[in-house]
C-alpha cells in the first residue's frame, strides 16, 4: 500500500469539496482512508473560515465607523469656517 502525501490527500479533498468530505466522514468514519489528514484538512478549513469571518467583521466595523469620523471632520471644518467668517467680520468692522 502506497501512502499518500498530505498535499495529495488535501488536493483530493479539495476536489471532493468540504460538504462531501463532511458527509462521508459522518456516514462512514471507519472507512476514511487517511483520517488524521482529513481531520487536519477540515480543521484548517475551519481556521481559515474563522479568520476570514473575523477580518470581515473588523472591516465592517471600521467602515461603519467612518461616517462618524467624516461627520466629525465636516463639523470641525464648518466650525472653523464660521469662526473665520466671524473673525473677518470683526476685523472689517474694526477698520471702519
Buried (B, 14 or more C-beta within 10 A) or exposed (E): EEEBEEEEBBEBBEEEEBEEBEEBBEEEEEEBEBEEBBEBBBEEBEEEEEEEEEEEEEEEEEEEEEEEEEEEEEEEEEEEEEEEEEEEEEEEEEEE
